[in-house]
Amino acid sequence: MYGLMQKALVDEDLAYAIVGQALLDEGSILTSNIEIFYNDEKKEIVASLSTKPKTSRELAYELGLSGSTIKGHLHDLRRAGKVRIIGKNTRSIKGKRKCAYVWESVPSR
């Protein structure tokens, strides 16, 4: 089952087929990883990061979403292997107290 889920995270058509069958069989889906394919905000984040690496703050301004929403989506996308942290922004507005991670999308296999 784990192998099929990993394939579904890479192949969107397969993910839709699995989700459709699960809804027919069970009426609901218990895994949160498949939810990635149903969230337009997450698709927009991955598309934006595929153009150039950005911080969560830059993504929030660009997409018009709150910082907490962006951070939650980035966490989910990172777990699914869609994005990764590539460094820290040393010129962060928070200065020495806190740094901002720089994110990029992971190329599809």
Short mmCIF file of the C-alpha atoms (twelve columns), coordinates in Angstrom:
data_MODEL
# 
_entry.id   MODEL 
# 
loop_
_atom_site.group_PDB 
_atom_site.id 
_atom_site.type_symbol 
_atom_site.label_atom_id 
_atom_site.label_alt_id 
_atom_site.label_comp_id 
_atom_site.label_asym_id 
_atom_site.label_seq_id 
_atom_site.Cartn_x 
_atom_site.Cartn_y 
_atom_site.Cartn_z 
_atom_site.pdbx_PDB_model_num 
ATOM 1   C CA . MET A 1   0.000   0.000  0.000   1 
ATOM 2   C CA . TYR A 2   2.870   2.378  0.819   1 
ATOM 3   C CA . GLY A 3   4.364   1.924  -2.669  1 
ATOM 4   C CA . LEU A 4   1.037   2.731  -4.294  1 
ATOM 5   C CA . MET A 5   0.672   5.880  -2.176  1 
ATOM 6   C CA . GLN A 6   4.177   7.036  -3.185  1 
ATOM 7   C CA . LYS A 7   3.291   6.499  -6.856  1 
ATOM 8   C CA . ALA A 8   0.058   8.454  -6.340  1 
ATOM 9   C CA . LEU A 9   2.011   11.394 -4.918  1 
ATOM 10  C CA . VAL A 10  3.955   11.574 -8.184  1 
ATOM 11  C CA . ASP A 11  1.172   10.698 -10.660 1 
ATOM 12  C CA . GLU A 12  -1.837  12.995 -10.319 1 
ATOM 13  C CA . ASP A 13  -4.090  10.840 -12.554 1 
ATOM 14  C CA . LEU A 14  -3.408  7.810  -10.388 1 
ATOM 15  C CA . ALA A 15  -4.180  9.864  -7.279  1 
ATOM 16  C CA . TYR A 16  -7.558  10.902 -8.683  1 
ATOM 17  C CA . ALA A 17  -8.355  7.282  -9.518  1 
ATOM 18  C CA . ILE A 18  -7.459  6.121  -5.995  1 
ATOM 19  C CA . VAL A 19  -9.444  8.911  -4.368  1 
ATOM 20  C CA . GLY A 20  -12.455 8.250  -6.586  1 
ATOM 21  C CA . GLN A 21  -12.416 4.543  -5.784  1 
ATOM 22  C CA . ALA A 22  -11.983 5.202  -2.054  1 
ATOM 23  C CA . LEU A 23  -14.977 7.524  -2.076  1 
ATOM 24  C CA . LEU A 24  -17.060 4.908  -3.880  1 
ATOM 25  C CA . ASP A 25  -15.939 2.135  -1.507  1 
ATOM 26  C CA . GLU A 26  -15.878 3.921  1.829   1 
ATOM 27  C CA . GLY A 27  -17.552 7.288  1.420   1 
ATOM 28  C CA . SER A 28  -14.525 9.060  2.927   1 
ATOM 29  C CA . ILE A 29  -10.754 9.127  2.834   1 
ATOM 30  C CA . LEU A 30  -8.598  8.854  5.938   1 
ATOM 31  C CA . THR A 31  -5.181  9.751  4.483   1 
ATOM 32  C CA . SER A 32  -4.198  13.416 4.367   1 
ATOM 33  C CA . ASN A 33  -1.474  12.922 1.732   1 
ATOM 34  C CA . ILE A 34  -3.989  12.481 -1.092  1 
ATOM 35  C CA . GLU A 35  -5.554  15.857 -0.104  1 
ATOM 36  C CA . ILE A 36  -2.598  17.583 -1.767  1 
ATOM 37  C CA . PHE A 37  -4.141  16.968 -5.174  1 
ATOM 38  C CA . TYR A 38  -7.406  18.645 -4.204  1 
ATOM 39  C CA . ASN A 39  -5.972  21.878 -2.865  1 
ATOM 40  C CA . ASP A 40  -5.460  24.657 -5.428  1 
ATOM 41  C CA . GLU A 41  -3.432  26.698 -2.938  1 
ATOM 42  C CA . LYS A 42  -0.864  23.914 -2.684  1 
ATOM 43  C CA . LYS A 43  -0.704  23.634 -6.466  1 
ATOM 44  C CA . GLU A 44  -0.085  27.396 -6.657  1 
ATOM 45  C CA . ILE A 45  2.718   27.142 -4.071  1 
ATOM 46  C CA . VAL A 46  4.479   24.365 -5.987  1 
ATOM 47  C CA . ALA A 47  4.057   26.266 -9.276  1 
ATOM 48  C CA . SER A 48  5.466   29.442 -7.734  1 
ATOM 49  C CA . LEU A 49  8.435   27.629 -6.218  1 
ATOM 50  C CA . SER A 50  9.184   25.968 -9.556  1 
ATOM 51  C CA . THR A 51  9.984   29.412 -11.002 1 
ATOM 52  C CA . LYS A 52  12.451  30.365 -8.246  1 
ATOM 53  C CA . PRO A 53  13.144  29.592 -4.563  1 
ATOM 54  C CA . LYS A 54  11.223  31.761 -2.067  1 
ATOM 55  C CA . THR A 55  10.572  32.265 1.623   1 
ATOM 56  C CA . SER A 56  7.150   31.645 3.144   1 
ATOM 57  C CA . ARG A 57  6.723   35.405 3.505   1 
ATOM 58  C CA . GLU A 58  7.368   35.941 -0.206  1 
ATOM 59  C CA . LEU A 59  4.849   33.217 -1.035  1 
ATOM 60  C CA . ALA A 60  2.258   34.755 1.292   1 
ATOM 61  C CA . TYR A 61  2.573   38.167 -0.383  1 
ATOM 62  C CA . GLU A 62  2.542   36.684 -3.876  1 
ATOM 63  C CA . LEU A 63  -0.459  34.406 -3.344  1 
ATOM 64  C CA . GLY A 64  -2.414  36.627 -0.954  1 
ATOM 65  C CA . LEU A 65  -2.522  34.019 1.807   1 
ATOM 66  C CA . SER A 66  -1.690  34.255 5.505   1 
ATOM 67  C CA . GLY A 67  1.717   33.188 6.730   1 
ATOM 68  C CA . SER A 68  0.245   30.411 8.846   1 
ATOM 69  C CA . THR A 69  -1.652  29.022 5.858   1 
ATOM 70  C CA . ILE A 70  1.513   29.032 3.740   1 
ATOM 71  C CA . LYS A 71  3.540   27.376 6.511   1 
ATOM 72  C CA . GLY A 72  0.918   24.658 6.977   1 
ATOM 73  C CA . HIS A 73  0.829   23.934 3.251   1 
ATOM 74  C CA . LEU A 74  4.642   23.912 3.050   1 
ATOM 75  C CA . HIS A 75  4.763   21.411 5.918   1 
ATOM 76  C CA . ASP A 76  2.303   19.102 4.113   1 
ATOM 77  C CA . LEU A 77  4.098   19.515 0.792   1 
ATOM 78  C CA . ARG A 78  7.457   18.794 2.398   1 
ATOM 79  C CA . ARG A 79  6.136   15.579 3.951   1 
ATOM 80  C CA . ALA A 80  4.840   14.549 0.529   1 
ATOM 81  C CA . GLY A 81  8.203   15.279 -1.088  1 
ATOM 82  C CA . LYS A 82  6.922   18.120 -3.285  1 
ATOM 83  C CA . VAL A 83  9.057   20.923 -1.756  1 
ATOM 84  C CA . ARG A 84  12.259  21.165 0.276   1 
ATOM 85  C CA . ILE A 85  14.235  23.684 2.298   1 
ATOM 86  C CA . ILE A 86  17.406  24.744 0.503   1 
ATOM 87  C CA . GLY A 87  18.758  27.316 2.932   1 
ATOM 88  C CA . LYS A 88  18.090  30.251 5.200   1 
ATOM 89  C CA . ASN A 89  17.502  33.867 4.308   1 
ATOM 90  C CA . THR A 90  20.099  35.676 6.375   1 
ATOM 91  C CA . ARG A 91  18.540  39.044 5.486   1 
ATOM 92  C CA . SER A 92  15.305  38.138 7.252   1 
ATOM 93  C CA . ILE A 93  13.190  41.003 8.592   1 
ATOM 94  C CA . LYS A 94  13.238  39.412 12.041  1 
ATOM 95  C CA . GLY A 95  17.000  39.930 12.120  1 
ATOM 96  C CA . LYS A 96  19.070  37.871 14.513  1 
ATOM 97  C CA . ARG A 97  16.150  36.419 16.479  1 
ATOM 98  C CA . LYS A 98  14.651  34.395 13.688  1 
ATOM 99  C CA . CYS A 99  15.582  33.416 10.146  1 
ATOM 100 C CA . ALA A 100 13.393  32.564 7.203   1 
ATOM 101 C CA . TYR A 101 13.817  29.281 5.356   1 
ATOM 102 C CA . VAL A 102 14.154  29.389 1.588   1 
ATOM 103 C CA . TRP A 103 12.008  26.788 -0.177  1 
ATOM 104 C CA . GLU A 104 12.066  25.252 -3.652  1 
ATOM 105 C CA . SER A 105 9.918   22.721 -5.458  1 
ATOM 106 C CA . VAL A 106 11.240  19.211 -5.964  1 
ATOM 107 C CA . PRO A 107 11.360  18.291 -9.662  1 
ATOM 108 C CA . SER A 108 8.905   15.573 -10.694 1 
ATOM 109 C CA . ARG A 109 10.404  12.169 -11.355 1 
# 
